Structure formats: C-alpha cells, structure tokens
C-alpha cells in the first residue's frame, strides 16, 4: 500500500539534552555574555532531539490545538531509504508519537499543518512511487498519525521531477499545494499550484514560469479567496541569477500579478505571510552586503515594496508573525571555517532587528522553522549534527518569552557550546534547500 506508516517512537528517537543546557549557561557566565543575552533575547528553556542512528531532520513546525507541536521532515533511521517523518511532541517537547511513511526510495515531508478535523496534512516529495524522478506527495493523517489517504502528482507515465514545498487547508475544506514541476510547463522547472478537494482529489493545477527554473516555496489563501505564492525565478527579474518571486492568483489559479525582487546575485523567497494591508516575505539574498544574506520585505496588496531590511545570516527558511506585530525568522549562520549554526532573528513591525540568537554545538546545525507559541515563548525546529543519537537528528528548541525589547550590538554573538572549527558535515540532501 502506498504511504505505509510505521510507529518509530522509541527512546533513542526522542532524547533530551539537559546536560548541555547546564554547560550552556556555565559557558555564558564564564564568557561574560549572559547579561547581553538576558537583556535582549530569550534564554533557552529546553532542547529535544528526535531520530535514530542515521540522518533525520525537521523541515517544518506547527503548534497544535492541545498546546503541543507537530514536526515534519525526513528520517533514514527506519525503513528503506529516506522516509517522510512526523513527530508529535507535548508542550515540553517530549515525543508523544512519531511515524515514518514511504517506500524504498527517497521520501520527505517539507510542510505540515493541523487540519480542522484535528489531523494533519503534509506535503513533500517521493520517488518511491514514480517510474522516473520524484513526485509531489500529499499525505493526510489523523490526530494519532494513522494514514487516512495520500496522493501523488506529477508525470503520468514517468516523472521528470516534481515536488511540493508548502500546503494550506482552504476555506472549502480542500487544500492548496505549491512546489515545482518539470513534467509540464514552459521551463526546466515551473512554479506549480495544485488545488484539491478534501480527499486530495485534484480540482485544478497551474504552472507558472519561463524557460529557466522557477519554484514555489510558500503558499497561502488570502482574504479574497485567491492565493499568494512566494518562491524564486530565474526566468524573470534582474537577470544574472535567481530573483525573489511573489505571485498573486485568483481562486481558480489565474494570475493577477507577479513581482520580482533582487539584484545581480542569487536571491530566493522562502515564506510569505499575510498582513492587513499586504504581505511580508522572507528571503535569502546574495545581491546585498556580503554578511547580510537574510532579507525581510514588506509589500502592499499589489506587491509594491513598502520597506525591506537585511540581517546577518547565511540563509533563512521561515517567517512567522509575533504577538507584538513583529516577526520571527529561522535559518542558519556560517562561520569563516564553513561551520553552520542555527539562527533565530526577531524583528519588530518595521523590520528593525530586536535580537538574534545563534544556537548549536560542535557539529553543523541549521534552523528550518521558528514560531511564537501561545504562551509567548519561541520555538525553533531544525536539523542538528551536534546533539542526539545519529549523524543528524530532528531538533526542537524552546526559548523563553521576550525579554526587554531593544536593539543590542552583541545580539549576533555565538552561543554555541563548542569551538566553531570542529564541524561534522550534514548530508547534502539536508542542506541544499537553504
């Protein structure tokens, strides 16, 4: 049966790092930077990892109705190849259940959302069920992770390479998924939107793009019933590389407008959120200052720029609004030696940085998703090569609520537990998208 699921929530897959937390604060006191941390940024509350002896990671995080969390990603620690990985954790980050779904090929989940019935919908890619390359994979499970249905979309006879990066439940009870297709469209990769009914049956699909690679990374349904997609395009814009792409469609997927942002370097949009008078999107840029590769753009309802701000960081993966009207971002920051640490950045409603935290250990660690929970604290999910049971593990870190909010020049200090030079490389599959 396609999408077979397996329980894999065992002690080695869900472990705490309490000893590291004690060392963390001891090192801060010894280094004399605890005051800077407490004055401007929240402190770490707990640190949990999920996985086995091989490569595991989390690409998305959502808070659930019961006050816990759901993570989606990939695991190589059970089954054949890489499987789509779902982890349900309680409010303290303890694993409630975890499941793997997939076949003998490479399968991964990139985005998860809790649905109105208390279950979860996940989008990603799979090549376990294709005659060619990967297919876009849409999976629906109940509140306990048991499979309800799954659907694949892509080439009819064989896939040239199709995948999904984002999904949202729509007001009619169905789903909208965004990603890319190489099996149809105008270019090598085209931005792809798929609208389904509540059972995952396709209602319509649209591709957008030109002769080069164009990809959709984030989709939302906005107040008028249409859709807004953020991603990247090499077909349009300034030229010389990828540009950030924001696309607006009506409820049937017909394009209303599109805007590109960027310069001569490679630029890519990763997540868009709706505001009362427009949208905010977060991006990676190589067109500005060398060290400031994280870009937050605020636009009006037609995609025209209202303001933009850049931040120190190697890349960025997610953007979510916060209760004070600002934003929380997750990504990574790179050292001169090539080591990666997870990065969380908090900005106010005008995009002014209030604090940033660099988290990690002696291995490579990246942040893939951050949010503010209902209790005011901040959660960061990602992939860690420093902690846990395997070469890489899915990672969930809780930070406290906001301290006094003001800009601090020390906010970009590293709070890693080990020297930056002792790196353990992540596998290439885990770090390519960001």
Phi, psi and omega in degrees: 000132179297137176078026179305134181250151182224133172291130178223023180276094179235167184307315180296342184270347184224094187233148178265161180236052185296324180296323180292326181295319178298317178295324180304307182289327176298316180294322179298318180294319180296324182277349178075024181248005182298322179300318179295321180293313184292328184289327188237341188224152178289154180265159180291133179260314173203168188215116183237146175235153182222126178156184180238218187273359184239212185269122178225153179198159176244129180253344182212152181220136172221144172280141184256167186297335181273007180089357177267205186216152173237133178240143175236143179185225182218152176221138172249009186270354174219147175080194181257132182070206177262136180245154169296135189237125173241134177232125172257124181239152176277187186293344177261006179084006178282139183292124174271312172203157172217147181219152174241143181228137176153185180239218185273351182262202181265118182230141185208147173251128183255339182210140179226146176217138172286138184259171185299334181272006179090353177273201184219145172244137183230140173237147178188216179221156180212136168243018175284339188239016181247151173278340180244238179275198186287160175245155169291133186236124178245125187232132176241127179233163177275187185293345178257006179087005178284135185294130174261309174201161170215151183224143173245147181225134179163206182302138186293308180269313175214149182264136174272357180124101182224144182200163181241141180244340187207148178213148176215139173288136183262167186295341178271007180090355177269205185218150170240129181238143179235146178184231182211155175223139170246359182271342178210167179108190190265338188234193178294314168230138175238146171300137189230129173243134177233124175255128180237167171275188185293341179259011178084006177285133184293132172262312173204161173218144181224144173240148185222136178154187179233212186284345183255193183280130178222130189223139172263126183253337185208137179225145172216152171269127182261183189298336181271006180089353177274194185226147176236132183234135173248146179184218181220152178222136171255357182270334185232174176099209187285338183085169180086358181162194177286151171236155175292138186230130175236125188234133177244131177235167171276189185291345179256007178086008178282129184297133176256316173199162170214148182228144174242150181221141178144182181232216184278344177273184176279129179225143182211135175273144184240320179210143179239141173232151182270139173244171181299325185242022180158222186214158170236139177222147180249146188212163168258136180229142171242017182259353182250219179296146187302315185271348184256084184260355177265127186231130175245124183240131176249126183233163176274191185288349176254006179086008178280136186292130172266315173198164174213149178220147179241157187219154175298131179165155179278326178192176182216152184232334186214159177217131175220146176288156177242166188293340179270009180090001180263209188215149171238133183236151177231144178188221180215160174228140187251143174269170178297335180276358178094002178284150181244136171238151175291149184225131171240131181235130175250128178236156177275188186292344177258007179084007179283127181295130176259322173197161170218146182232133176254121186237139177162184180226216185279344176265191175272136181220138177227147173264133181246338182202138176222149177207164171259128183274174184296336179274005178092350180282170179244139179241138175234129174250158179178210182229127181241134171255005183259328187237169174096198190262333189239193177299319173220148177225153168295144194224137176222124182237133174254129175252153180293179177288171181303134168273197177303125186269112173200161182279132181236131180296338180274004190295344180260014175297148177278132175250031178290155181273344186226163178301145183294341186281345184264083186258144171245112189298140169282156177288155189295330180296324185288330189251354182301313187296333181235000000 
